[in-house]
């Protein structure tokens, strides 16, 4: 008899445990039943908690600006290209790959090559070279340019210097004004002549930019027209000429730098196929203005929400 009592006791305990387990199972898997061991204190049901809202993606500000600028250039006839960089935020944009003759903007390249050459010799520019460099940049004097082009070794000398200056798409010509380039390469040149870690010394950079900042008033047009009212400094070199192979139509180019609060713009606008120099100037200035107006509102990377 004793042995039967022990077996019956074990059987009752098993029944009680099985019932508890079943009750717990209902609480776990039952739809809409409060999980009292987790949420009973608050009296809420886990099934009613909404899923987290996914983060809003950051708009492609630069892509939007690029599309607008591309359309603007197409509407202008696709005979103009632009390259821009803001050295404060790192924002950089190039629209158009077409190659153009440089005309007088190559004078910046020639002076940079001369400064680089003298640095390598451990020398400064001679007074004679300075007397030529100033009118070459400030007044766009062609005779002074020809003399300094000879000093650096003509086409071969400029080609060699451009390797150090970081240019990749500029092809010097025996006739310096017929050198060909792209807006992207002119932006590379501007980056080099303003880079504290670049191949030019601080003195060389300051000298070259100083001349570009002192361009004759009659030649102070082009990219400088895009400067905002709060701009603190601007530097420019323009180039203009008629093109024989384009039926004597005009090319107008402008490269330079505009410094504004929290912005340091490097800009190159190249164009051709203009009926007159005046029309070319107006287009270059419109493109420079439109481009910066599209880029200025773009927040710095650290200001963009993710």
N, C-alpha and C positions, 0 to 999 in steps of 0.2 A: 504493500500500500504506500509506503514511504516513497518508493521510487516513482509511482504514478503522480503523487503530489508535486514532486520536483518537476516532472515533465509538464504538468498542467500550468505551473507557475511560469515556466519559461515561455510557454505558448502565449500567455496573456501579455507578457512584456513585449513580445514580437508584434502582437496585434497593435498595442499602443504606439510603438515606434513607427510602425507602418502608417498608421493614421496621421501621425505628426508629419511624417515625410510627405505624405500626400497633400496635407494642408499647405506645407511650405512650397510644394511644387506648384500648387494653384497660384500662390502669391508670386512666384517667379515668372511663370509663363502666361498667366491669365491676362487677357487683353483688357486694359483700362482699370486694373485693380491696383490700388496704391501699394507700393512696396514699403510697408510700415516700418521695416527695420532700417530703411535708408531715409525715407522722406516723411515719416510720421510726425516728426517734430514740427515741420513747416506746414504739413497738411496739404502738400502739393503733389501732383502726379508727374513722374518723369516723362510720361507720354505727352504732357502739355507744354514742355519747355521748347521754345522755337530754336531752330538751328542758327548758328552764327552767320551774320551777314558777310559775304565775301568782300574783300577790299576793292575799292574802285581803282581800276588801272590808271596809271599816269598818262595823260594825253601825249601823243608824239608831237610836241611843239615844233621841233626842228623839221620833222617831215611835213607838217602842215605849212610851215613857212617856205620850205623848199618848193612845194607844189605851186604856191602862189607866185614865187619869184620866177619859176620856170615858165609859167603862163605869161607873166609880164614880159619876159624876154622874147617868147614866141610872138606875142602880139607886136613887139617892137621890130620884128623881121628876122630874128635869129642871126643877126650880124653883130651881136654884142655878147660878151661873157663877163662874169663877175666872180671874184673869190674874196672871201672875208674871213677874218679870225678875230675873236675877242680874246685877248691875252689874259684877261682877268678870270673868265669862266672856262676858257678852253673851247668855247663854241666855235665851230669852223664849218664853212659851207662854200662849195664851189659849184657853179652852174655854168656848164658849157666847156667843151674841150677844144674848141677851134683854135688853130694857130694863127697868130697875127704878126705882122712886122712891128717892130718896137717903136720906130721913129725915135724921138728923143728920150723916152723913158729908159733907154739903155744907158744913158749917162750916169744913172745911179749905179748900175752894174760896173761900169768902167771905173768910176771913182772907188768903189768898194774893192775892185781888183787891184788898183794902184795902192790903196792903203794896206791891203794884205801883203802885196809884194814888198813894200817898204818895211812892214813889220818883220817879215822873214829875214830881211837884211839887217834888222836891228836899227833901222833909221826912221826918221820922220820925213814928211814931205818937205821938199826944198821950197824956198820962197817962190821960186819960179813956178813950181807945180801948184802951189796954193793960189798964185795969181791967175792960173788957168782954171783950177777947180772951181773957184767961186763963180766966175761968169758962166762956166759950163752948166752949173746947177741953178743958180739964181736967175740968170738971164737966158739960159738955154743956148749959149754961144756955140755955134758949130765949129768954128776954127779952133777954139780952145779944146773942143772934144777931139778933133782930129789929131791934135798935137799929143794929147794924153793917151789916145788910142795907140799911137806909135810908141809911146813910152812903155806901155805894158806889153808890147809885142804883138799888136794887132789881133787878128782872129785867134791865133794859136795861144797868145797870152791870156785872152779872155776865156777861152775854152778851158785852159788849165786852171785858172782861178775859180771858175764856176764849179769845179769839182769840190773845192774846199768850201765854197759858199753854199753848197747844197742844191744847186740848180740841176734839173734833170731834163727839161724840155726846151731849153734855150739853145739856139744854133747861131753862133756869131757869124757875121758876114764880113767880107773884106771891106764893104761899105757899111760902117757901123749902124746906120739908120735902117738898113735892110736885114738886120738880125731878126730872127723870128723867135717867138716865145708864146707862152700860154698864160692865162690869168693865174692858174695854179702855181706856175713857176715863179711868177712875179710875187705871189704871196710867200713863197719859200724865201725869196730874196729879202722881202720885208721882215720876215721872221729872223733871218740871220743878222741883219743890220741893227736889230733891236734886242737881240738875245744876249744877256749878260754872260752866258756860258758859251757863246758862239766864238768863231775864229777871230773876230775883230776885237781889239782892245777897247776898253771904255773910252779912251781918248779918241780912237778912230770912229767909234759909233757916235760919240757926241759931236765930233766935227762934221760928219756926213749929215746927221739929222739936223744939226744947226743950220746948214746950208739949205736943206729942204724946208726948214721952218722960216726961212728968210727969202723965199721966192718973190720975185718982183710982183707987185700988185696986179699988173696986167696979165700975169700968168697964174694968178692964184684962183683957179677955177677947177672944175672937175670934182674929185671926191670930197674936197673940202666943203662943197655946197651941202653935204649931208650932215655936217656938224650940228649938233643940237645947241640950243641957246646957252646951255651950261657947260659947253666944251671949254677945256682949259688950255688946249694946245692942238695945233694941226701942222702936218708936214706933207708936202706934195711935190711930185714931179710929173709933168704932163708931156705928151708927145703928139705931134700932129703933122701930117704931110699928105700930099696927093699920091695915089698909087697908079703907076703907069698901066699895070696889068688889069686894073679895075677901071679902065677908061677915064683915068684922071680923077676919080672920086676920092673923097677924103677919108682918112683914118684918123681917129682921135682916141688916145689912151690916157689913163690917169691912174697913178699909184700913190699911196701915201698912208698916213696914220692920223687918227683922230682920238684924242684922249678926253674922256668924259668921266664924271663921277662914277666910280665902280665899273668903268668900261675902258678898254684900251683897244680900239679898232684898227686893224690893218686891212686895207682895201685895195683891190686892183680891178679896174674896169677897162676892158679892151674892146674896141669896136672899129668898124670900117663901113664902106659903101654909103658914105654920106654925100649929099649934093653940095654941101658947104661945110666949112669948119664950124660955123655957128650952130648948124643943126646937129653936128656931131657932139659939140660941147653940151648942148641941151639934153641930148639923149643920155650921155654919160652921167650927167648930174641927176637926171630923173632916176636912172637905174641905181645910183649910189644912195639916193634918198629913200627910194622904195625899199631897197634891200635892208638898210638899217632900221627903217620903220617896222619891218616885219620881224627883225631879230631882237630889237630892244626889249619887247615885252616878255621874251622867253626867260623864265626864272633860272637862276643858277642851279646846278645839279643838286646842291644841298638843300635848296628851297623847294624842290619838287616833292610832292607827297607820293608815297608808294603804297 
